[in-house]
Amino acid sequence: MSKIEPDLPSGYPIILASLKELVASAQLRAQHAASTAMVEMYWAIGATILERQSQEPWGSKVLQRLAADLKTAFPHMRGFSRSNLFYMRAFAAAWDWSEAPVRGRAGALPWGHIIELLKLKDPVVRDWYAGQAVEQNWKLQVLEHQISTGLHRRLGAAPNNLEARLPSDGAELARNVAKDPLVLDFLGLTTEAEEMAIEEAMTQRMSQTLAEFGRGFAFYGRQFHLDVEGEDFYIDLLLVHVPTNRFVVVELKSGKFRPEHLGQLNFYVSAVNDLVKFPGMAPTVGILVCGSKHDPTVRYALDGSSQPIAVASYTYDTLPPKEREALPSPAAITAALEQGTVGESGEPE
């Protein structure tokens, strides 16, 4: 005879959901605390090695023996390899744990992130990436990508008139969204790809596309339709920059920048402000993404632009050939426009 379940109080599902959230939150805090304690321990081991090496010959053989002894003493713990001891020493040499800002940055990062950061020799650049990784909660793969593509050099580098057209917040906006070049290696295309193929590839990999544009971008529409009193126009990509609550119009040009490109983008930005923008939203900005550009020409064109605009180029140069071959080809992506979606093999499904 089956056991009859008692009737549950009406508020039980809500209470259960709140307790699940409480447990998950406690688990996350415990994991974070354990990670921070481990990083602090690694720094202390590295500092001990540094101190001993400054007083007596603690070379590779001693570290090999130390690694073996620590593994024997703590067989269930990982991380005591000889190579990891060298990373601990480099960690202690790079950062002073007694400084509160260091504990705030390094203590909030997993050990894998710290190892990646230690590959940077410039301490200022290293600290910048550490701060960005904490602030933006980057996964290790994202940190590796941003370092390899020189994000610290690309931010704010795109020619723009944002500060002139948006005096109140244009300078800060430029530092966040005016990136040059945009590294689109994850699209698996070439410099000869047509605009439609670029647009399709960006849509297929929207999460990576938004990450490359910068923090706080959200997708709103592709080939977004504008009805201007009976005439039809289509915006390549329409994004939202959530931190500043504004639309961002993105136009793609596969070739070299031409001044007339800004005329079209000016029109789209004006139309979005008039026809699409919601009450309370900040003024719309435009980003023109082109295959190449001559900066003096861009500057002259921006001076005559009535709307806030940035002009960025794009590159695929950072993608290794073998990885590029594993991604969909321009032909596959173009074919997908008519035949369906692009599969993992790089061919239309």
ZIWOVEN-V291314 format. One record per helix or strand. SS is the DSSP state (H for helix, E for strand). FROM is the first residue (numbers start at 1). LEN is the number of residues. If there is no record, write none. Layout:
BEGIN
[[SS/FROM/LEN] [SS/FROM/LEN]]
END
This chain:
BEGIN
[[H/12/42] [H/60/14] [H/82/13] [H/100/7] [H/111/8] [H/123/14] [H/140/9] [H/151/4] [E/159/2] [H/162/4] [H/170/8] [E/182/2] [H/185/3] [H/195/10] [H/206/8] [E/217/12] [E/231/11] [H/242/3] [E/246/11] [H/260/16] [E/285/8] [H/295/9] [E/309/7] [H/321/5] [H/330/10] [E/342/1] [E/348/1]]
END
